[in-house]
Amino acid sequence: MSPLFVVALCALTPLAALSVSCAGESGGDPHSNNGVPPPGGKDKRIRDLRNPETPDQKALVDTIQAVSGALVIAVDNFDETGDGRSTGTIYVQDIGSKDPYSGISLFSPTFSPGNLRVSAADVLDLRGMYQENQTRPVTFAPGAVLPQIAQPVATFRYEASVPEPIDIDLNDLLDYQKGSRWFGMLVRVKNVTLAEGAGRGNENNGRLAVNLLPPLPNSAGNKCDSPFPKVPEMTNDLFDVSTLDLKAGTTIKSLVGVVGYFCNLKILPRSAADIQL
């Protein structure tokens, strides 16, 4: 019986409908409806990898993991050193989440499709090795690690929007255990008085680091392997902070940025709009 004949017959009278099955006589499988897929996907979330309270979390380190719903917060396209070696880091956090440990950075990703160039607000699925680097590329402070997903394959899912920053206490960044909860995530601190000016970073091959709190008494400084507490910094990882000519003693009413880590915790503003005087 042809599909067109069935449709026509089913449109006639109830008596006609008794003599033919009008549901499923088209020759195809019945439609299924599994609902709208969750925005975050069905694989692990970043916080499942990073949260130390996750059961057997340490067993996930140095293993291949699949993560879905990773929202790009920032892509480092600013080459502060001028040698092409200080770009490319991608910071992502779980879409729809402001929970601690929901952020991470990507090391040496590849993309699907191969010509994909990601930007902020892209949502990705990832498959790569989850790492907690303590001695690569340098030795960090006791108990401190650099969390990354290494060499992931990043598959584009859809475009969303960058979330509002999370308000945190700047003093939390003095302590690795407290501050690293926000690593890779977009945060905001308020009423920060700069302990020093933000001139050009010529002393360290173009890198600029500005202390956001006064020096600590009896501190070993911000050497990589010196223990926390350490003074958090604002750096020029993502844009040229020196163009704002910020002086020592300047009070920043609102400082927004991605929380980064390398030897100490830092805030990485993405543009001049992240710094409100």
SULDAZI-V449665 format. One record per residue. N is the residue number from 1. SS is DSSP state (a for helix, b for strand, c for the rest). Layout:
# SULDAZI-V449665
n: {N | N}
ss: {SS | SS}
This chain:
# SULDAZI-V449665
n: {1 | 2 | 3 | 4 | 5 | 6 | 7 | 8 | 9 | 10 | 11 | 12 | 13 | 14 | 15 | 16 | 17 | 18 | 19 | 20 | 21 | 22 | 23 | 24 | 25 | 26 | 27 | 28 | 29 | 30 | 31 | 32 | 33 | 34 | 35 | 36 | 37 | 38 | 39 | 40 | 41 | 42 | 43 | 44 | 45 | 46 | 47 | 48 | 49 | 50 | 51 | 52 | 53 | 54 | 55 | 56 | 57 | 58 | 59 | 60 | 61 | 62 | 63 | 64 | 65 | 66 | 67 | 68 | 69 | 70 | 71 | 72 | 73 | 74 | 75 | 76 | 77 | 78 | 79 | 80 | 81 | 82 | 83 | 84 | 85 | 86 | 87 | 88 | 89 | 90 | 91 | 92 | 93 | 94 | 95 | 96 | 97 | 98 | 99 | 100 | 101 | 102 | 103 | 104 | 105 | 106 | 107 | 108 | 109 | 110 | 111 | 112 | 113 | 114 | 115 | 116 | 117 | 118 | 119 | 120 | 121 | 122 | 123 | 124 | 125 | 126 | 127 | 128 | 129 | 130 | 131 | 132 | 133 | 134 | 135 | 136 | 137 | 138 | 139 | 140 | 141 | 142 | 143 | 144 | 145 | 146 | 147 | 148 | 149 | 150 | 151 | 152 | 153 | 154 | 155 | 156 | 157 | 158 | 159 | 160 | 161 | 162 | 163 | 164 | 165 | 166 | 167 | 168 | 169 | 170 | 171 | 172 | 173 | 174 | 175 | 176 | 177 | 178 | 179 | 180 | 181 | 182 | 183 | 184 | 185 | 186 | 187 | 188 | 189 | 190 | 191 | 192 | 193 | 194 | 195 | 196 | 197 | 198 | 199 | 200 | 201 | 202 | 203 | 204 | 205 | 206 | 207 | 208 | 209 | 210 | 211 | 212 | 213 | 214 | 215 | 216 | 217 | 218 | 219 | 220 | 221 | 222 | 223 | 224 | 225 | 226 | 227 | 228 | 229 | 230 | 231 | 232 | 233 | 234 | 235 | 236 | 237 | 238 | 239 | 240 | 241 | 242 | 243 | 244 | 245 | 246 | 247 | 248 | 249 | 250 | 251 | 252 | 253 | 254 | 255 | 256 | 257 | 258 | 259 | 260 | 261 | 262 | 263 | 264 | 265 | 266 | 267 | 268 | 269 | 270 | 271 | 272 | 273 | 274 | 275 | 276 | 277}
ss: {c | c | a | a | a | a | a | a | a | a | c | c | c | a | a | a | a | a | c | c | c | c | c | c | c | c | c | c | c | c | c | c | c | c | c | c | c | c | c | c | c | c | c | b | c | a | a | a | a | a | c | c | c | c | c | c | a | a | a | a | c | c | b | b | b | b | b | b | b | b | b | b | b | b | b | c | c | c | c | c | c | c | c | c | c | c | c | c | c | b | b | b | b | b | c | c | c | c | c | c | c | c | b | b | b | b | b | c | c | b | b | b | c | c | c | c | c | c | c | c | c | b | b | b | b | b | b | b | b | b | b | b | b | c | c | c | c | c | c | c | c | c | c | c | c | b | b | b | b | b | b | b | b | b | b | b | b | b | b | c | c | c | c | c | c | b | b | c | c | a | a | a | a | a | c | a | a | a | a | a | a | a | b | c | c | b | b | b | b | b | b | b | b | c | c | c | c | c | c | c | c | c | c | c | c | c | c | c | b | b | b | c | c | c | c | c | c | c | c | c | c | c | c | c | c | c | c | c | c | c | c | c | b | b | b | c | c | c | c | c | a | a | a | a | c | c | c | c | c | c | b | b | b | b | b | b | b | b | b | b | b | c | c | c | b | b | b | b | c | c | c | a | a | a | b | b | c}
